[in-house]
């Protein structure tokens, strides 16, 4: 989304674009990352040391209510915090690695087809669609396969058949 279109939308709604609001909006729009409020605060504070957390949270609430940003949970990979991105981006799906937390964005015709199918099937007018897909990225699949093999070798070395012990579930890193 162009910052200029955000400025225009804020102006239409009678919201003044302060320097601090502009910093936050630019960070959300231009970093290419999905930022949570704390990370956004830390990055914004580098640009304006006078900025405080309250301003960040109030601005996020205002931008969200104004339809300029979306609040995402990204499958709660990192816990309960939310992440923010500009809403006026092209519709897309978030693909999240449940092991390392890497987030990719998928754009494409399949999403548009799904939207049309839902509208047709249910007689429903879709205004907003958020799609999240969780799994393991190629790198983490390799790591998991290596861990399973190491566990298999350990159980064989301990004299127990590999099927006797199920691999333990790894906890996600924050």
N, C-alpha and C positions, 0 to 999 in steps of 0.2 A: 504494500500500500504506500502510496506517496504521502509524505508528511503534509504536503500542501492540501491534499484532499481531507486529511484529518483536521487540519487547521480550519478549513472551510466548514466542515461538519460541526466543529465546536462553536465556531462563530455563529452559525445558523441557530444553534441551540442556546445562544446567549452565554456561553462559557468562555471566560477569558483564558487564553493560552499563556500562562506564566512561564518564566524561564525554567522553573523546576518541572512543570508539567511537560514542557517541550523536551527537556532532557530525558524524562522517563519514556515518553512516547517514541523518541528516536532510538533509545536503547532497545525497547521492545521490538521496534520495526527493523532495525538495521543490524543487530548482532548476529542474526541467523540462528539464534539459540532459543530454546524455550526456557525462560527465566522464571524462577520463583521470586516471591517478594523480597526475600532476604538477599538473594544474589543481585537483584535489581537495585536494591538499596545500596549495596556495597559498590556496585559499578557507578551509580549516580553520585554517590558521595565523593568519588574520585574527581568527578567533573564539577561538583559544587559541595564543598565541605560543610556548608550551612544546612544542607538538606537533612531532614530527619525522617525516621521511620513512619511517623504519623502521616506526613505528607505523602509518602509512597503509598501507604494503604488507602488513604482518602482518594488519591489520584487514581489508583487502580479501580476502586469502587466506582468513581465517577466515569472513567473510561469504559468500564464494563456496562454500567447502566446506560451509557450513551451509545452502546453498540459498536464501539471502536476497538475493543479488545475482547478476546474470548478467554475464559478461565478454564483450564484443562486440568484433569487429574493424572493423565498419562499412566493409567492403570495403577496408580498409587505406588509406583516403583520406589520412590524415595520416601515414602511415608504418606502423611496426610496433607502435605503442602500442595498448593496449586501452582500451575505454570501459566504464563501469559503469552499470547501472540496476537497480532493485529487481525481483526475480523475480516477486513476487506480483501484479504488474500483469496486466491482461487481456492475453491473447496478441495479438500484433500483428506487423506487418512493418515493417522499417526501409527507408525510401526515401531514398537518399543521392545528392546531386548530386555527380558526379565532378569538377566544376570548382570550385565554391565551398565544398563540404563541408557544405552545409545538410542537416540530417537531419529528416525528417518521420516520424511514426508513423501507420500505417494500421491501423485496427481494422475488423472487419466480418465479415459472414457468409461472404464468399468464402474467408476463411482457415479457417473452421470446416468448410466444404464440402471444401476441399482435404485437411484433416486426415482427415475421414471417408472420402474416396476412397482415401487412402493406406492407412488401416487396413483397409478393405474389400478393396482390390486385392491387398495383400501379406499380409493376415492379420496385421498388425503392430499392436502396441499403442504408440501415440505417447504418450510421456511429456513430451517437450519439443520444441517446434518453433521454429526461428529462421529467419526469412525476411528476406533483404536484396535490395533491388532498386536497381541503379545506373543512372544516366542523367544527364540534364541538366534542371534546374529551368527554369521558363518564362523567368526573367531571363537565365540563362546561355545558353539557346537563342537568345535575341535577340542577345546579345553574340557568340555563335559565328557567327550568320548575318551580322552586321555585319562580322566579321573576314574571313569567306570572301569577301564582296562587296568589301572593301577590297583583299584579295589579288588578286582577279580584276581590279580596276581597275588595280592596280600592274603586273600582268603584261601587260595590254593596253597600258598606257602605255609599257612597256619594249619593246613590239613583239613579244612572244611570245604565242602563243595560250594562253588560260587553261588548257586541258587539258594543256599541256606541262609544267606544274609542279603537283604535288600540294600541297595545303596542308600546312604542317608541323604536326606533332602538338604541342600545347601541353603543357607539363609542369604537373603539379598543384602548387598552392601548399600549403605546410604550415600 
